[in-house]
Amino acid sequence: MTVDIGTGDGKAVLRWARAEPRRLVIGVDANAAGMRPSARRASHVPNAAFAVAAAEALPPDLDGIADRVTVQFPWGSLLRGILSADGAVLANLARVAAPGATLTILWSLVARDRGTIGPVPARPDETGYTAAGFDIRELGVASVSDVGSCGSTWAKRLRAGADRPVTLLRAVRR
């Protein structure tokens, strides 16, 4: 089985599911209200599903099933966990990823954001990813194509890649 697990408002999840009907695409977010409109539309997209959960406490039903894990424009505790290489966040992402699965994370953080989310490093601690079982293959500035192809409505609202820098991390689960 091929499974994508992604975060966000669910619109990208529906697009991914429609584009690849043989894949199961699961949208996960701690904010149920943000996913609600897309979850309603999912009744017409049989390979799309949604789960309300924080990255620090993903459901055990997801253990080892994903061959792609995508985190798009995280905020709050998820962004803090990704940048500080928090063990709980990375352990849960690793737990749902099958061996050989890809992890793709896009985020945008500017100086004024730090007052909202608290102190975080500018770049993630790569040793935390290694300890969680991920080998980082790419870490740097996201291309315009990377941002455009992610399908994130949040990226559009932020004008990510145009008015705000975007960072891309790609890794593989050992």
C-alpha positions in Angstrom: 0.0 0.0 0.0 1.2 3.5 -0.8 0.2 6.1 1.8 0.8 9.8 2.0 0.5 11.6 5.4 0.3 15.3 5.2 -0.5 18.3 7.3 -2.6 21.4 6.6 -6.1 22.4 5.7 -6.8 19.4 3.6 -7.0 21.0 0.2 -3.6 19.7 -0.8 -4.6 16.2 0.5 -7.6 16.2 -1.8 -5.5 17.4 -4.7 -2.9 14.6 -4.1 -5.7 12.0 -3.7 -7.4 13.0 -7.0 -4.0 13.1 -8.8 -3.0 9.6 -7.6 -6.2 7.5 -7.1 -4.2 4.4 -6.3 -2.6 6.0 -3.2 -4.3 6.5 0.2 -3.7 10.1 1.3 -4.3 10.9 4.9 -4.5 14.5 6.1 -3.5 15.0 9.8 -3.8 18.2 11.7 -4.4 19.1 15.4 -7.0 21.7 14.2 -10.2 19.9 13.2 -11.9 23.1 12.1 -9.3 23.9 9.5 -9.7 20.5 7.9 -13.5 20.3 8.2 -14.4 21.7 4.7 -12.0 19.3 3.0 -13.1 16.4 5.1 -16.7 16.9 4.0 -15.6 16.9 0.3 -13.6 13.7 1.0 -16.8 11.6 0.7 -16.3 12.1 -3.1 -12.6 11.2 -3.0 -12.5 7.5 -1.8 -8.7 7.5 -1.3 -8.6 10.5 1.0 -9.0 10.4 4.8 -8.5 12.8 7.6 -7.4 12.4 11.3 -7.3 15.0 14.0 -4.1 14.6 15.9 -1.0 16.5 17.1 2.3 15.5 15.6 3.4 14.7 19.2 0.6 12.1 19.5 -0.1 10.5 16.1 -2.6 7.6 16.2 -0.9 4.1 16.5 -3.0 3.0 13.5 -0.7 5.0 11.3 2.5 3.2 12.5 4.8 2.4 9.6 2.2 2.8 6.8 3.4 6.0 5.0 5.8 6.0 2.2 5.6 9.8 2.0 5.3 12.1 4.9 4.8 15.8 4.1 4.6 18.7 6.5 3.7 22.0 4.9 4.1 25.3 6.6 3.9 24.1 10.2 3.2 26.5 13.0 3.3 26.5 16.8 4.4 23.3 18.5 4.9 21.5 15.2 7.3 24.2 13.8 9.1 24.4 17.2 9.5 20.6 17.1 10.8 20.5 13.6 13.3 23.3 14.1 14.5 22.2 17.6 14.5 18.6 16.4 12.2 17.7 19.3 12.4 14.0 20.1 8.6 13.6 20.4 7.7 15.3 17.1 10.5 13.5 15.1 9.9 10.2 16.8 6.2 10.3 15.8 7.0 11.3 12.2 9.5 8.5 12.1 7.0 6.1 13.6 4.4 6.6 10.8 7.1 6.4 8.1 7.9 3.0 6.6 11.6 2.3 6.0 12.6 4.1 2.8 9.8 6.7 3.2 10.5 10.2 2.2 9.9 13.2 4.6 9.4 16.6 3.0 9.0 19.7 5.1 8.5 23.2 3.9 8.4 26.1 6.3 8.7 29.9 6.4 9.9 31.8 9.4 10.8 35.5 9.6 12.0 37.6 12.5 8.5 38.9 13.4 7.2 35.3 13.7 9.6 34.5 16.6 7.5 36.6 19.0 4.6 34.4 18.3 6.2 30.9 18.4 9.0 31.6 20.8 12.7 31.0 20.5 13.7 28.4 17.8 16.9 27.9 15.9 17.0 29.2 12.3 17.9 25.8 11.0 17.0 22.4 12.4 19.5 20.3 14.4 20.4 17.6 11.9 21.6 15.3 14.7 18.0 15.1 16.0 16.8 13.9 12.6 19.6 11.3 12.5 18.7 10.1 16.0 15.1 9.7 14.9 16.0 7.5 12.0 16.0 10.1 9.1 18.9 10.8 6.7 18.7 14.4 5.5 19.2 14.6 1.8 18.5 18.2 1.2 18.2 21.3 3.5 18.1 24.8 2.1 16.1 27.4 0.3 13.0 26.0 -1.4 12.7 26.8 -5.1 9.7 28.6 -6.6 8.7 25.3 -8.1 8.9 23.5 -4.7 6.6 26.1 -3.2 4.2 26.3 -6.2 3.9 22.5 -6.5 3.1 21.9 -2.8 -0.5 23.1 -3.3 -0.7 24.8 0.1 -3.3 27.5 0.5 -1.4 28.7 3.5 1.7 29.2 1.3 -0.4 31.4 -1.0 -1.7 33.5 1.9 1.8 34.0 3.2 3.1 34.8 -0.3 5.7 32.2 0.6 8.6 32.2 -1.8 7.7 35.7 -3.0 7.5 37.9 0.1 8.8 35.3 2.6 11.7 32.9 2.4 10.8 29.2 2.4 13.1 26.4 3.7 12.9 22.9 2.4 14.1 19.7 4.2 14.0 16.4 2.4 15.0 13.2 4.3 14.6 9.4 4.0 13.6 7.1 6.8 16.2 4.4 7.5 
